[in-house]
Amino acid sequence: MRKEAFSIQIYVVKRGDSLYTIANRYRTTVNEIVETNEIPNPNRLVVGQTIVIPIAGQFYEVRAGDTLASIAARFNMSAAELARINRMRPDAELPVGLLLYIPPGPKRNLEVNAYIEPRGNTVSAALQQAAREASPYLTYLGAFSFQVRRDGTLREPPLTGLKQIADRQNVTMMMIVTNLENDAFSAELGRIILTDENIKNTLLNQIVVTARRYGFRDIHFDFEYLRPQDREAYNQFLREARDRFRQEGWLISTALAPKTSATQAGQWYEAHDYRAHGQIVDFVVLMTYEWGYSGGPPMAVSPIGPVRNVIEYALTEMPANKIVMGQNLYGYDWTLPFKPGGPLAKAISPQQAITIASENNASILFDEEAQAPYFRYTDKAGKQHEVWFEDARSIQAKFNLIKELNLRGISYWKLGLSFPQNWLLIADQFNIVKETFPR
């Protein structure tokens, strides 16, 4: 696997570190580190906490057995070039712990989507601000969701200010259409939509009228928990929808359950035909998260192994340039011991996870197999907790996978959960595509 050179340094806090010593080591300032990371605990760092160092390039710390040639090869450079950049002789000895400067590597294009889920009658000021902050890094902003009624009409979400925010950063508005009914995906509603010709035509007409009115340019279907026998009806619906939307110059995309084989059993999976979707739509979003979920036992939300397995299966059914990897912007805090049917885990942002660890004097550990951070703590009531979340290391593992498998993009669920390190890293390593058209 090809090693990429990254332009920002990920540093893991060690015992005895302070922001001053870290800033001094990497020739930057405390204020710069605090502001770019939005560090919630600047005076009480947590062992195991990741910090993204905002420098143009990165520093590599020499390890036992390293040579200039081996280090240079890791970053796709020559030993002579590495020596020249660091003002040293090509035959110089390398003491363990020496920091060598690595210049920024090349960037590749990436499409980035983020779902946004307003609640109530308006988009809150906080959610508008989250969209405003993320929009420079987005190709699409996905409005979740336009819920189909049983007569084929649409129940619209609030969209206050979102189109104006998107337009300022040349972000394509994505219209997300779902079979949600009473806050749950409905197989019966799906059956009606897909098999009743009058309802289907009403729905497609409604989508066209609505998308024109709001300026949506990608229509994204998130139909989940469909009946297995409606699989081909769903495929045919997408063909008809694609033909209608092509007349408008719009994209069409779908969300797919995280399958690892064409014959995977289970109501979430069976009606999602990877090969057909790959042939019909412009791109798919693979829902590669929720292995760790609020009602399940403590574990990583998107462990790298299972994520890879889903994508590698998808690549057998469709080209890489149609695959967008799903990624969570959240973690969970479980109360122990876990009992099925017991209290649900609490969803938290990466920033909240750091604050919880700091307040409870917990060291953050890193699961190498899952490529995800976690920690345990005891609350004031004496109850034990286990927290799994995302940090710069875990998101970097996903970016490496995108590069290795040459995927089209990444899609985040969902805005409103603070994770500034993600946006720092994505902007540093990718050119965000801002204009997309049907291919």
C-alpha positions as CSV (number, residue, x, y, z in Angstrom):
1,M,0.0,0.0,0.0
2,R,1.3,3.4,-1.0
3,K,2.2,5.7,1.8
4,E,1.0,9.3,1.5
5,A,2.8,12.4,2.8
6,F,0.4,14.6,4.8
7,S,0.7,18.3,5.4
8,I,-0.5,18.5,8.9
9,Q,1.0,16.8,12.0
10,I,-1.1,14.6,14.2
11,Y,0.4,14.6,17.7
12,V,-0.8,12.3,20.5
13,V,-0.4,13.9,24.0
14,K,2.0,12.1,26.3
15,R,2.3,12.3,30.1
16,G,4.0,15.5,31.1
17,D,3.1,17.4,27.9
18,S,1.8,20.9,27.9
19,L,0.6,23.0,24.9
20,Y,3.7,25.1,25.4
21,T,6.1,22.2,25.1
22,I,4.2,20.8,22.1
23,A,4.1,24.2,20.3
24,N,7.8,24.7,21.0
25,R,8.7,21.3,19.6
26,Y,6.8,21.9,16.4
27,R,7.8,25.5,16.0
28,T,4.3,27.0,16.2
29,T,2.4,28.8,19.0
30,V,0.0,27.8,21.7
31,N,-2.7,30.1,20.4
32,E,-2.5,28.6,16.9
33,I,-2.9,25.1,18.3
34,V,-5.8,26.0,20.6
35,E,-7.7,28.0,17.9
36,T,-7.3,25.6,15.1
37,N,-8.2,22.5,17.2
38,E,-10.8,24.4,19.3
39,I,-9.3,22.6,22.2
40,P,-11.8,22.3,25.0
41,N,-9.3,21.6,27.8
42,P,-6.1,23.7,27.0
43,N,-5.0,23.8,30.7
44,R,-5.7,20.1,31.4
45,L,-4.6,18.0,28.5
46,V,-5.5,14.3,28.5
47,V,-2.9,11.6,27.9
48,G,-3.9,10.0,24.5
49,Q,-5.6,13.1,23.3
50,T,-4.8,14.0,19.6
51,I,-3.8,17.5,18.5
52,V,-3.5,18.6,14.9
53,I,-0.4,20.8,14.5
54,P,-1.1,23.5,11.9
55,I,2.2,23.6,10.0
56,A,2.9,23.5,6.3
57,G,4.2,20.0,6.1
58,Q,4.9,17.6,8.9
59,F,7.8,16.4,11.1
60,Y,8.8,12.7,11.2
61,E,10.4,11.4,14.4
62,V,13.3,9.1,13.7
63,R,13.0,5.6,15.1
64,A,15.5,2.8,15.7
65,G,16.6,1.3,12.4
66,D,15.5,4.3,10.2
67,T,17.7,5.6,7.4
68,L,17.3,8.6,5.2
69,A,16.6,6.2,2.3
70,S,13.8,4.3,4.2
71,I,12.2,7.5,5.5
72,A,12.4,9.1,2.1
73,A,10.8,6.1,0.4
74,R,7.9,6.2,3.0
75,F,7.1,9.7,1.7
76,N,7.8,9.1,-2.0
77,M,11.0,11.2,-2.0
78,S,14.6,10.6,-2.7
79,A,17.2,10.4,0.2
80,A,19.1,13.3,-1.5
81,E,16.0,15.5,-1.5
82,L,15.2,14.7,2.1
83,A,18.7,15.5,3.1
84,R,18.7,18.8,1.2
85,I,15.4,19.9,2.7
86,N,16.7,19.2,6.3
87,R,20.2,20.7,5.5
88,M,22.1,17.6,6.3
89,R,24.6,15.3,4.6
90,P,23.1,12.3,2.8
91,D,25.4,10.0,4.9
92,A,24.5,11.7,8.2
93,E,23.7,9.4,11.2
94,L,20.1,9.7,12.4
95,P,19.8,9.8,16.2
96,V,16.5,8.3,17.5
97,G,14.0,11.1,18.2
98,L,15.4,13.5,15.6
99,L,12.7,15.4,13.9
100,L,12.9,15.5,10.1
101,Y,10.8,18.0,8.1
102,I,8.6,16.5,5.4
103,P,7.1,18.9,2.9
104,P,3.4,18.7,1.9
105,G,2.4,16.0,-0.5
106,P,0.1,16.2,-3.6
107,K,-3.6,16.5,-3.2
108,R,-6.3,14.6,-5.0
109,N,-9.9,15.6,-5.7
110,L,-12.7,14.5,-3.3
111,E,-16.4,15.0,-3.2
112,V,-17.7,15.7,0.4
113,N,-21.3,15.5,1.6
114,A,-22.7,16.3,5.0
115,Y,-26.2,15.5,6.1
116,I,-28.0,18.1,8.1
117,E,-31.1,17.3,10.1
118,P,-33.2,20.3,11.3
119,R,-35.9,19.6,13.9
120,G,-39.0,21.6,14.5
121,N,-40.3,24.4,12.3
122,T,-37.0,26.1,11.6
123,V,-33.3,25.5,11.3
124,S,-31.7,26.6,14.6
125,A,-29.1,29.3,14.7
126,A,-26.6,26.7,16.0
127,L,-27.3,24.4,13.1
128,Q,-27.1,27.2,10.5
129,Q,-23.7,28.1,12.0
130,A,-22.5,24.5,11.7
131,A,-23.5,24.5,8.1
132,R,-21.7,27.8,7.6
133,E,-18.5,26.5,9.1
134,A,-18.5,23.3,7.2
135,S,-19.6,24.7,3.8
136,P,-16.1,25.6,2.6
137,Y,-15.3,21.9,2.8
138,L,-18.4,20.5,1.2
139,T,-19.5,19.5,-2.3
140,Y,-23.0,18.7,-1.2
141,L,-25.3,19.7,1.7
142,G,-27.9,17.0,2.3
143,A,-31.2,18.3,3.7
144,F,-32.6,15.4,5.8
145,S,-35.4,14.7,5.0
146,F,-38.3,15.1,2.6
147,Q,-40.6,12.3,3.9
148,V,-43.0,10.7,1.5
149,R,-46.7,10.5,2.5
150,R,-48.8,7.6,1.4
151,D,-50.5,9.7,-1.3
152,G,-47.1,10.5,-2.9
153,T,-46.9,14.1,-1.5
154,L,-43.9,15.3,0.5
155,R,-43.6,16.4,4.1
156,E,-40.8,19.0,4.0
157,P,-38.1,19.7,6.6
158,P,-37.3,23.3,7.6
159,L,-34.6,24.8,5.3
160,T,-34.2,28.2,6.9
161,G,-31.1,29.9,5.4
162,L,-29.5,26.7,4.1
163,K,-29.7,27.5,0.4
164,Q,-28.1,30.9,1.0
165,I,-25.3,29.4,3.1
166,A,-24.7,26.7,0.4
167,D,-24.7,29.2,-2.4
168,R,-22.0,31.4,-0.8
169,Q,-19.5,28.5,-0.9
170,N,-20.8,27.0,-4.2
171,V,-22.2,23.9,-2.4
172,T,-24.8,21.7,-4.2
173,M,-28.0,21.3,-2.3
174,M,-29.0,17.6,-1.9
175,M,-32.7,16.8,-1.6
176,I,-33.0,13.6,0.6
177,V,-36.2,11.7,0.1
178,T,-37.1,9.0,2.7
179,N,-39.7,6.4,3.5
180,L,-39.8,7.7,7.1
181,E,-43.2,7.5,8.8
182,N,-43.7,8.4,12.5
183,D,-39.8,8.6,12.9
184,A,-39.3,5.1,11.6
185,F,-38.5,3.6,8.1
186,S,-41.7,2.0,6.9
187,A,-41.7,-1.1,4.6
188,E,-45.4,-0.6,3.9
189,L,-44.9,3.0,2.8
190,G,-42.0,1.7,0.7
191,R,-44.3,-0.9,-0.9
192,I,-46.9,1.8,-1.8
193,I,-44.3,4.2,-3.3
194,L,-42.6,1.5,-5.4
195,T,-45.6,-0.5,-6.6
196,D,-48.5,1.9,-7.0
197,E,-48.0,3.6,-10.4
198,N,-50.2,6.6,-9.5
199,I,-48.5,7.2,-6.2
200,K,-45.1,6.8,-7.9
201,N,-45.9,9.4,-10.6
202,T,-47.3,11.8,-8.0
203,L,-44.1,11.5,-6.0
204,L,-41.8,12.0,-9.0
205,N,-43.8,15.1,-10.0
206,Q,-43.7,16.4,-6.5
207,I,-39.9,15.9,-6.3
208,V,-39.4,17.8,-9.6
209,V,-41.6,20.7,-8.5
210,T,-40.0,20.9,-5.1
211,A,-36.4,20.6,-6.3
212,R,-37.0,23.4,-8.8
213,R,-38.5,25.6,-6.2
214,Y,-35.6,25.2,-3.7
215,G,-32.7,24.8,-6.2
216,F,-31.8,21.2,-5.4
217,R,-29.4,19.6,-7.9
218,D,-28.9,16.2,-6.5
219,I,-31.9,14.0,-5.6
220,H,-30.9,11.4,-3.0
221,F,-33.1,8.4,-2.1
222,D,-32.7,6.9,1.4
223,F,-35.3,4.2,1.3
224,E,-34.5,1.7,4.1
225,Y,-36.0,-1.5,5.5
226,L,-37.9,-2.2,2.3
227,R,-39.5,-5.6,1.7
228,P,-37.0,-8.0,0.1
229,Q,-39.6,-8.6,-2.7
230,D,-39.6,-4.9,-3.6
231,R,-35.9,-5.0,-4.6
232,E,-36.5,-4.9,-8.4
233,A,-39.4,-2.5,-7.9
234,Y,-36.9,-0.1,-6.2
235,N,-34.4,-0.6,-9.1
236,Q,-37.1,0.3,-11.6
237,F,-38.2,3.3,-9.6
238,L,-34.7,4.6,-9.7
239,R,-34.5,4.1,-13.5
240,E,-37.6,6.1,-14.0
241,A,-36.5,8.8,-11.5
242,R,-33.1,9.0,-13.2
243,D,-34.7,9.6,-16.6
244,R,-36.9,12.3,-15.2
245,F,-34.0,14.1,-13.4
246,R,-31.7,13.9,-16.4
247,Q,-34.2,16.2,-18.2
248,E,-33.5,18.8,-15.5
249,G,-29.7,18.3,-15.5
250,W,-29.8,16.9,-11.9
251,L,-27.8,14.2,-10.2
252,I,-29.4,11.1,-8.6
253,S,-27.9,9.2,-5.7
254,T,-28.8,6.6,-3.1
255,A,-27.9,5.6,0.5
256,L,-27.1,1.9,0.8
257,A,-27.0,-0.4,3.8
258,P,-23.5,-1.7,4.6
259,K,-23.5,-5.1,2.8
260,T,-20.5,-7.5,2.4
261,S,-22.2,-9.8,-0.1
262,A,-25.0,-9.8,-2.7
263,T,-26.9,-12.5,-0.7
264,Q,-26.6,-10.9,2.8
265,A,-29.8,-11.6,4.7
266,G,-31.8,-9.2,6.8
267,Q,-34.5,-6.6,6.1
268,W,-32.1,-3.7,6.0
269,Y,-30.0,-5.3,3.3
270,E,-32.0,-7.5,0.9
271,A,-33.8,-4.8,-1.2
272,H,-30.5,-2.8,-1.7
273,D,-29.1,-4.1,-5.0
274,Y,-25.5,-2.8,-5.2
275,R,-24.9,-3.7,-8.8
276,A,-28.2,-2.2,-10.0
277,H,-27.6,1.0,-8.1
278,G,-24.1,1.2,-9.4
279,Q,-25.5,1.1,-12.9
280,I,-28.4,3.4,-12.5
281,V,-27.4,6.3,-10.2
282,D,-24.5,8.8,-10.3
283,F,-23.2,7.8,-6.9
284,V,-24.0,5.9,-3.7
285,V,-23.4,6.6,-0.1
286,L,-22.5,3.5,1.9
287,M,-23.7,3.7,5.4
288,T,-20.4,2.5,6.9
289,Y,-21.1,3.3,10.5
290,E,-23.2,2.2,13.5
291,W,-21.4,-1.0,14.3
292,G,-21.3,0.6,17.7
293,Y,-24.8,2.0,18.3
294,S,-26.8,3.4,21.1
295,G,-28.7,0.1,21.8
296,G,-25.7,-2.2,21.4
297,P,-22.6,-3.0,23.4
298,P,-19.7,-0.6,23.6
299,M,-17.5,-0.6,20.5
300,A,-16.2,1.6,17.8
301,V,-18.9,3.2,15.6
302,S,-17.0,2.7,12.4
303,P,-14.1,0.2,12.9
304,I,-11.8,0.3,10.0
305,G,-11.9,-3.5,9.3
306,P,-15.7,-3.8,8.8
307,V,-15.7,-0.4,6.9
308,R,-13.1,-1.8,4.5
309,N,-15.0,-5.1,4.0
310,V,-18.1,-3.2,2.9
311,I,-16.2,-1.0,0.5
312,E,-14.3,-3.9,-1.0
313,Y,-17.5,-5.8,-1.6
314,A,-19.0,-2.6,-3.2
315,L,-16.0,-2.4,-5.6
316,T,-17.0,-5.9,-7.0
317,E,-20.4,-4.4,-8.0
318,M,-19.6,-0.9,-9.1
319,P,-16.7,1.4,-10.0
320,A,-14.8,3.3,-7.3
321,N,-15.8,6.6,-8.8
322,K,-19.4,5.9,-7.8
323,I,-18.6,5.1,-4.1
324,V,-18.9,7.6,-1.3
325,M,-17.9,6.3,2.1
326,G,-20.2,7.1,5.0
327,Q,-18.5,8.5,8.2
328,N,-19.9,9.4,11.6
329,L,-19.2,12.7,13.3
330,Y,-20.1,11.4,16.7
331,G,-19.3,8.8,19.3
332,Y,-21.2,7.2,22.2
333,D,-21.0,7.1,26.0
334,W,-22.2,3.8,27.4
335,T,-23.1,3.2,31.1
336,L,-21.7,-0.2,32.2
337,P,-22.5,-3.0,32.6
338,F,-24.2,-3.1,29.2
339,K,-27.5,-5.0,29.2
340,P,-29.6,-5.6,26.1
341,G,-32.7,-3.5,26.4
342,G,-31.1,-1.3,29.1
343,P,-30.4,2.4,29.0
344,L,-29.3,3.7,25.6
345,A,-25.8,5.1,25.1
346,K,-25.6,8.9,24.8
347,A,-24.4,10.3,21.5
348,I,-21.5,12.8,21.9
349,S,-19.3,14.8,19.7
350,P,-15.5,14.2,19.6
351,Q,-15.1,17.6,21.5
352,Q,-17.5,16.4,24.2
353,A,-15.5,13.2,24.6
354,I,-12.3,15.1,25.2
355,T,-14.1,17.2,27.9
356,I,-15.5,14.1,29.6
357,A,-12.1,12.5,29.7
358,S,-10.4,15.6,31.0
359,E,-13.1,16.2,33.8
360,N,-12.8,12.5,34.9
361,N,-9.0,12.2,34.7
362,A,-9.3,9.4,32.2
363,S,-6.4,8.6,29.7
364,I,-7.5,8.0,26.2
365,L,-6.5,4.6,24.7
366,F,-6.4,3.7,21.0
367,D,-7.6,0.4,19.6
368,E,-5.2,-0.5,16.8
369,E,-7.5,-3.1,15.2
370,A,-10.5,-0.8,15.1
371,Q,-8.3,2.3,14.6
372,A,-10.5,4.2,17.1
373,P,-10.0,5.9,20.4
374,Y,-11.8,5.0,23.6
375,F,-11.6,5.4,27.4
376,R,-13.4,4.4,30.6
377,Y,-14.3,6.5,33.6
378,T,-16.4,6.4,36.8
379,D,-19.0,9.2,37.2
380,K,-19.9,11.0,40.4
381,A,-22.7,8.5,41.1
382,G,-20.1,5.7,41.0
383,K,-21.3,4.2,37.7
384,Q,-18.7,3.1,35.2
385,H,-18.7,4.3,31.6
386,E,-17.0,3.4,28.3
387,V,-16.7,6.0,25.6
388,W,-15.8,5.4,21.9
389,F,-15.4,8.4,19.6
390,E,-13.5,9.8,16.6
391,D,-10.2,11.6,16.6
392,A,-7.6,12.7,14.1
393,R,-6.0,9.2,14.0
394,S,-9.3,7.4,13.3
395,I,-10.4,9.9,10.6
396,Q,-6.9,9.7,9.1
397,A,-7.3,5.9,8.8
398,K,-10.5,6.5,6.8
399,F,-8.8,9.1,4.5
400,N,-6.0,6.6,3.9
401,L,-8.6,4.1,2.8
402,I,-10.3,6.6,0.5
403,K,-6.9,7.2,-1.2
404,E,-5.9,3.6,-1.3
405,L,-9.2,2.5,-2.9
406,N,-9.6,5.7,-5.0
407,L,-13.1,6.4,-3.8
408,R,-15.3,9.2,-5.1
409,G,-15.8,10.8,-1.7
410,I,-17.0,10.9,1.9
411,S,-20.4,11.6,3.5
412,Y,-20.8,12.7,7.1
413,W,-23.7,12.0,9.4
414,K,-24.3,14.7,10.6
415,L,-23.6,18.4,11.1
416,G,-24.1,19.9,14.5
417,L,-21.5,17.7,16.3
418,S,-18.2,19.5,16.6
419,F,-15.1,17.8,15.2
420,P,-12.8,20.6,13.9
421,Q,-9.8,18.3,13.4
422,N,-11.7,16.5,10.7
423,W,-12.1,19.6,8.6
424,L,-8.5,20.6,9.1
425,L,-7.3,17.3,7.9
426,I,-9.6,17.0,4.9
427,A,-8.8,20.5,3.6
428,D,-5.1,19.8,4.0
429,Q,-5.1,16.5,2.1
430,F,-7.8,17.0,-0.6
431,N,-9.0,19.4,-3.2
432,I,-12.8,19.7,-2.4
433,V,-14.8,19.4,-5.6
434,K,-17.3,22.2,-5.9
435,E,-19.0,21.6,-9.2
436,T,-20.6,18.2,-10.2
437,F,-22.7,17.2,-13.2
438,P,-24.3,14.0,-14.3
439,R,-21.8,11.8,-16.0
